Amino acid sequence: MSDNGSKQTHFGYKTVDADKKADLVADVFHSVAAKYDIMNDVMSFGVHRFWKRFTIETAAARPGMKILDLAGGTGDLTAKFSRIVGPQGSVTLADINDSMLKVGRDKLRDRGIVGNVSYVQANAEALPFPDNHFDIITIAFGLRNVTDKNAALRSMQRVLKPGGKLLILEFSTPKHDIMKKVYDLYSFKVIPQMGKLITNDADSYEYLAESIRMHPDQETLKQMMIDAGLEHVDYTNLTDGVVALHRGYKF
Ligand SMILES: C[S@@+](CC[C@H](N)C(=O)[O-])C[C@H]1O[C@@H](n2cnc3c(N)ncnc32)[C@H](O)[C@@H]1O
């Protein structure tokens, strides 16, 4: 609580009023939207593509399924799911940020991905979908930006069908000290400089590094998923735990 009694949360390493965080996160993604895809490739040396491919494989989607790609941004996962579920299925790309949604929609339309994809501007904390609606929900590199993560997890659990699967791909905590050191150096010294060069915005990429450090580690997120009502929750570390893919089911 702050002096004026309002609830506090983290925005990277800063402590801010909880009701201000969504606007601050929105500023970050409005600022980086146009260059988001190229920055992802440069920052991760293209490795984000492998993390996303692993997520798609783990999802094991089938033709006809209904999928929610939450915090879907520029639509990398949506594009892949759209091909898998085919004309009988559907993919909803939901994101709170209209700049990211617009870049995603334009990119997918340019690639001819139309028909089974819809775009919804929504906050993960209060999803505007009926109960028991989706076969699979993915949220990739989105959860750490959400103010009330527990509310978001409960909301995802609510809209998942019984038998459905939630996959959370997110930066996490590296397992080995040497990797932690290299990763710290890289994300605090190199990434903001890259951000400055490519997007003219070092601050947003400083937030990225800080928000990763503030995000719950593997075991904490696993417990949060269980608390939200998900079952058979587990995770796989990727790149020594720099990223983890958590999965949970609703029964
Ligand atoms: C790092 S991007 C990830 C985009 C995409 N999923 C990917 O993996 O490339 C994070 C996305 O989360 C979205 N986001 C942040 N807070 C959100 C919230 N509360 N509800 C829904 N989306 C949110 C941002 O607008 C942004 O598009």
The ligand as an SDF file (V2000), in Angstrom:
LIG
                    3D

 27 29  0  0  0  0  0  0  0  0999 V2000
    6.2730   -9.5940  -25.2530 C   0  0  0  0  0  0  0  0  0  0  0  0
    4.7320   -9.4610  -26.0690 S   0  0  0  0  0  0  0  0  0  0  0  0
    4.4180  -11.1170  -26.5700 C   0  0  0  0  0  0  0  0  0  0  0  0
    3.7110  -11.2220  -27.8970 C   0  0  0  0  0  0  0  0  0  0  0  0
    3.5760  -12.6320  -28.4470 C   0  0  0  0  0  0  0  0  0  0  0  0
    2.8050  -13.4830  -27.5820 N   0  0  0  0  0  0  0  0  0  0  0  0
    4.9180  -13.2490  -28.7040 C   0  0  0  0  0  0  0  0  0  0  0  0
    5.2510  -14.2240  -28.0350 O   0  0  0  0  0  0  0  0  0  0  0  0
    5.6530  -12.7680  -29.5690 O   0  0  0  0  0  0  0  0  0  0  0  0
    3.6410   -9.2440  -24.7070 C   0  0  0  0  0  0  0  0  0  0  0  0
    2.2330   -8.9170  -25.1140 C   0  0  0  0  0  0  0  0  0  0  0  0
    1.4120   -8.9530  -23.9350 O   0  0  0  0  0  0  0  0  0  0  0  0
    0.3990   -7.9740  -24.0910 C   0  0  0  0  0  0  0  0  0  0  0  0
   -0.2070   -7.6930  -22.7830 N   0  0  0  0  0  0  0  0  0  0  0  0
    0.3530   -7.0290  -21.7420 C   0  0  0  0  0  0  0  0  0  0  0  0
   -0.5060   -6.9710  -20.7060 N   0  0  0  0  0  0  0  0  0  0  0  0
   -1.6210   -7.6260  -21.0930 C   0  0  0  0  0  0  0  0  0  0  0  0
   -2.8670   -7.9070  -20.4580 C   0  0  0  0  0  0  0  0  0  0  0  0
   -3.1170   -7.5000  -19.2060 N   0  0  0  0  0  0  0  0  0  0  0  0
   -3.8080   -8.5890  -21.1490 N   0  0  0  0  0  0  0  0  0  0  0  0
   -3.5700   -8.9980  -22.4260 C   0  0  0  0  0  0  0  0  0  0  0  0
   -2.4170   -8.7540  -23.0810 N   0  0  0  0  0  0  0  0  0  0  0  0
   -1.4400   -8.0760  -22.4220 C   0  0  0  0  0  0  0  0  0  0  0  0
    1.1640   -6.8040  -24.6970 C   0  0  0  0  0  0  0  0  0  0  0  0
    0.3000   -5.8520  -25.2640 O   0  0  0  0  0  0  0  0  0  0  0  0
    2.0540   -7.5210  -25.7060 C   0  0  0  0  0  0  0  0  0  0  0  0
    1.4650   -7.6170  -26.9650 O   0  0  0  0  0  0  0  0  0  0  0  0
  1  2  1  0
  2  3  1  0
  2 10  1  0
  3  4  1  0
  4  5  1  0
  5  6  1  0
  5  7  1  0
  7  8  2  0
  7  9  1  0
 10 11  1  0
 11 12  1  0
 11 26  1  0
 12 13  1  0
 13 14  1  0
 13 24  1  0
 14 15  1  0
 14 23  1  0
 15 16  2  0
 16 17  1  0
 17 18  1  0
 17 23  2  0
 18 19  1  0
 18 20  2  0
 20 21  1  0
 21 22  2  0
 22 23  1  0
 24 25  1  0
 24 26  1  0
 26 27  1  0
M  CHG  2   2   1   9  -1
M  END
$$$$
